[in-house]
Amino acid sequence: MKPKHVSPEDGLLFLLGELSPDRQNDVERHLESCKACKKAAEQERTLMRLLSRRPSWNPQESLLIRQRNLLMQNLKRTLSLKGKRTLWDTLRNAAPAFRVFRLQWATVAAFFCIGLLAGRFFQLRVGTDSASRHEALALLQSSAPISDLDVAALDDGSDRVAIRFKTINDRVLTGRIADPDIQRALSIVLQHSPGDHIRLKTLSLLEKIKPDRKEVQQALIHALENDGNPGVRLKAIRLLIDAFPVNETVKNVLVGAFFRDTNEGIRIEAAQSLSRLSDPDVLPLLKQEAVANGYVRSLLVQKQ
């Protein structure tokens, strides 16, 4: 009797070494005597070798954050059914958020477990006590997926603010703007919130005081160099100059904004700041630019 050909499934498992020892030996003996199956196995092996050399794609961090947030939203919506679905159903319904990365089920399950652990260990109470604040701040600073970031001044006549966001559960972090923890949290929101209006509100809150935290300075520099909204960049450069001393780092950022920013208003703001410095390294750059830029010429004339 002529032996049966090796099925495509068994052929793939054979190449991956996933068959039982007996079945592995059977397939190997069959390939020695069957030219058709041997050719199919060689073609499959060649394809696997080519795929293994294919360069992997590293997604941008912003895209990864959006996909993680989508996963957490799907999980939260599913968990609201209060156990009416199985764990497998939960993972299966949340998986489309990760199709762009072609993740295995084990990876999706890992993110699911991380979300549950984060929800368990960071159950934040609404309030201003130190423990709650530090827990919320630690969650903001971690790589845990967060969504629905928002900031707002509290309507109680004080300078207190509320920073709201979601993981599995809703979180609220409250305190005075001058508090170091609140400044640190606002810096995180400024760098990571996808909403233009949220970042603008964050800067408006920080403008109420003269922030003194290095994290705020770094967040302002990040916004000036990377934020796609010109309104955010303009607020950032003004607050950066008003609140912090102009050190070498800030000077380089101003020079970069003056020569590279696509918005005329931001370039003017940078030029005004640079002209006030009277820096021997910067003045030659301004004088060179003044040859073709009437506004810069007027700034230099005003200094004389």
C-alpha positions in Angstrom: 0.0 0.0 0.0 1.3 3.5 -0.9 2.0 5.5 2.2 0.0 8.7 2.7 1.7 12.0 2.0 2.7 14.3 4.9 0.0 16.8 5.7 0.9 20.5 5.6 0.3 20.8 9.3 2.5 17.8 10.1 5.1 19.1 7.7 5.3 22.5 9.5 5.4 20.9 12.9 8.2 18.6 11.7 10.3 21.5 10.6 9.7 23.2 13.9 10.5 20.1 15.9 7.1 20.0 17.6 6.0 16.5 16.7 6.2 13.6 19.1 9.5 11.6 18.7 7.7 8.7 17.0 5.8 10.8 14.6 9.0 12.9 13.9 10.8 9.7 12.9 7.9 8.6 10.7 7.8 11.9 8.8 11.6 11.8 8.4 11.5 8.3 6.9 8.7 9.3 4.6 10.6 12.4 3.3 13.5 10.1 2.4 11.3 8.1 0.0 8.8 10.7 -1.2 10.1 13.3 -3.6 6.9 15.4 -3.6 6.8 15.7 0.2 10.6 16.3 0.4 10.3 19.1 -2.2 7.4 20.7 -0.2 9.4 20.5 3.0 12.4 22.2 1.3 10.2 25.0 0.0 8.7 25.5 3.5 12.2 25.5 5.1 13.4 28.1 2.5 10.3 30.3 3.3 11.0 30.1 7.1 14.6 31.0 6.5 13.7 34.1 4.5 11.1 35.2 7.1 13.6 34.8 9.9 15.9 37.3 8.1 13.2 39.9 7.6 13.9 43.0 9.6 11.5 43.6 12.5 9.5 46.8 12.7 9.8 48.8 15.8 6.7 50.9 16.2 6.8 54.5 17.4 6.2 55.0 21.1 3.1 57.1 20.5 1.6 54.4 18.4 2.4 51.8 21.0 0.7 53.9 23.7 -2.4 54.4 21.6 -2.7 50.6 21.0 -2.1 49.9 24.7 -4.8 52.4 25.7 -7.2 50.8 23.2 -6.5 47.4 24.8 -7.2 48.7 28.3 -10.4 50.3 27.1 -11.6 47.1 25.6 -10.6 45.2 28.8 -12.5 47.7 31.0 -15.6 47.4 28.8 -15.5 43.7 28.9 -14.8 43.5 32.7 -17.9 45.6 33.3 -20.0 42.6 32.3 -19.1 41.2 35.8 -17.9 37.8 34.9 -20.4 36.9 32.2 -17.6 36.1 29.8 -14.7 33.8 30.2 -11.0 35.0 30.4 -10.6 33.6 26.8 -13.5 35.7 25.6 -11.9 38.8 27.2 -8.6 38.3 25.6 -10.1 37.4 22.2 -12.2 40.6 22.1 -9.3 42.8 23.3 -6.8 41.3 20.7 -7.7 43.5 17.7 -5.9 46.4 19.4 -2.7 44.4 18.9 -3.2 43.1 15.4 -0.9 45.9 14.1 2.0 44.2 16.0 1.0 40.6 15.3 1.5 39.7 18.9 1.1 36.1 20.2 -1.7 35.3 22.6 0.8 35.0 25.4 1.9 38.6 24.9 -1.7 39.8 25.0 -2.3 37.8 28.1 0.7 39.3 29.7 -0.6 42.9 29.1 -3.9 41.8 30.5 -2.3 40.5 33.7 -0.2 43.7 34.0 -3.4 45.8 33.8 -5.1 43.7 36.5 -2.1 44.0 38.7 -1.9 47.7 38.2 -5.6 48.0 39.0 -5.1 46.0 42.2 -2.1 47.8 43.6 -3.0 51.3 42.6 -6.6 51.7 43.9 -6.5 55.5 44.3 -8.8 57.2 46.6 -9.9 60.8 45.7 -8.1 63.1 48.1 -4.8 64.8 48.9 -3.2 62.4 51.4 0.4 61.6 50.7 0.0 57.9 50.1 -2.7 58.4 47.5 -0.7 61.1 45.7 2.5 59.0 45.6 0.6 56.0 44.3 -1.0 58.0 41.5 2.3 59.7 40.7 4.1 56.3 40.5 1.4 55.0 38.1 1.8 58.1 35.9 5.5 57.7 35.8 5.4 53.9 35.1 4.9 52.3 31.7 1.4 51.2 32.6 -1.2 52.1 29.9 -3.2 55.2 30.8 -6.0 57.0 29.0 -8.4 60.0 29.3 -5.7 62.3 30.7 -7.2 65.6 31.9 -6.3 68.5 34.2 -8.4 71.2 35.7 -8.3 73.8 38.4 -10.5 73.0 41.4 -13.4 75.5 41.8 -12.6 76.3 45.5 -10.8 79.6 45.2 -7.4 78.0 45.8 -4.5 77.1 43.4 -5.3 73.4 43.7 -5.7 71.2 40.6 -7.1 67.8 39.8 -5.3 65.5 37.4 -7.6 62.7 36.2 -6.7 59.6 34.2 -7.7 56.0 33.8 -6.1 52.6 33.9 -8.5 49.8 34.7 -10.1 52.2 37.2 -10.5 56.0 37.4 -7.7 57.9 39.1 -7.6 61.4 40.6 -4.5 63.2 41.8 -5.2 66.5 43.6 -3.0 69.1 45.2 -1.5 72.6 45.0 0.3 73.6 41.8 3.3 74.5 43.8 3.6 71.0 45.3 6.6 69.1 43.8 4.5 66.0 43.2 1.9 68.0 41.3 4.5 69.8 39.2 6.0 66.4 38.4 2.6 65.0 37.4 1.8 68.1 35.2 5.2 67.6 33.5 4.2 64.1 32.6 0.8 65.2 31.3 2.5 67.9 29.2 4.8 65.4 27.5 2.4 62.5 27.0 -1.2 63.8 26.7 -2.4 63.3 23.1 -4.9 66.2 23.5 -3.8 69.7 22.4 -6.3 71.3 24.7 -5.0 69.3 27.7 -1.4 70.3 27.1 -2.5 74.0 26.8 -4.5 73.8 30.0 -1.5 72.2 31.7 0.7 75.2 30.7 -2.0 77.7 31.8 -2.0 76.1 35.2 1.8 76.2 35.5 1.8 79.8 34.4 -0.1 80.6 37.7 3.2 80.0 39.6 6.9 80.1 38.7 7.6 76.4 38.6 11.0 75.5 40.1 11.2 71.8 39.3 13.8 70.4 36.9 11.1 68.0 35.6 9.0 71.0 34.5 12.0 72.6 32.7 12.7 69.4 30.9 9.0 69.1 29.9 9.0 72.7 28.6 12.1 72.0 26.5 10.5 68.8 25.2 7.4 70.7 24.2 9.3 73.4 22.5 11.4 70.9 20.5 8.7 68.3 19.7 5.1 69.4 20.2 3.2 69.7 17.0 0.9 72.5 18.2 2.4 76.0 17.8 0.2 77.3 20.6 1.8 74.8 23.0 5.3 75.7 21.8 4.7 79.4 22.2 3.4 79.0 25.8 6.3 76.7 26.5 9.0 79.1 25.4 7.4 82.0 27.3 7.2 80.0 30.5 10.7 78.6 30.0 12.1 82.1 29.9 10.0 83.5 32.7 10.4 80.8 35.2 13.9 79.4 34.8 17.4 80.9 34.4 18.9 80.8 30.9 21.6 78.2 31.2 23.6 76.6 28.3 20.9 74.1 27.6 18.1 76.7 27.4 20.3 78.9 25.2 20.8 76.1 22.8 17.1 75.3 22.7 16.3 79.0 22.0 18.9 79.1 19.1 17.3 75.9 17.7 13.8 77.4 17.9 15.0 80.6 16.3 16.6 78.9 13.3 14.4 75.8 12.9 10.9 76.4 14.1 8.3 76.6 11.3 6.1 79.2 13.2 7.0 82.8 12.8 5.7 83.8 16.2 7.9 81.3 18.0 11.0 82.4 16.0 10.2 86.0 17.0 9.8 85.0 20.7 13.1 83.1 20.5 14.8 86.1 18.9 13.6 88.5 21.5 14.9 86.2 24.3 18.2 85.7 22.6 18.7 89.5 22.0 18.3 90.1 25.7 21.1 87.7 26.6 23.9 89.7 25.1 25.7 86.4 24.9 29.1 86.6 22.9 28.3 83.3 21.3 24.8 84.2 20.2 25.3 87.8 19.1 27.3 86.8 16.0 24.5 84.4 14.9 21.9 87.2 15.3 24.0 89.7 13.4 24.5 87.2 10.5 20.7 86.6 10.5 20.0 90.3 10.6 21.5 90.8 7.1 18.3 89.2 5.6 15.9 89.6 8.5 14.6 93.1 9.2 13.0 92.1 12.5 16.3 90.8 13.9 18.0 94.0 12.7 15.5 96.1 14.7 16.2 94.0 17.8 19.9 94.6 17.5 19.4 98.3 16.9 17.2 98.6 20.1 20.1 97.1 22.1 22.6 99.7 20.9 
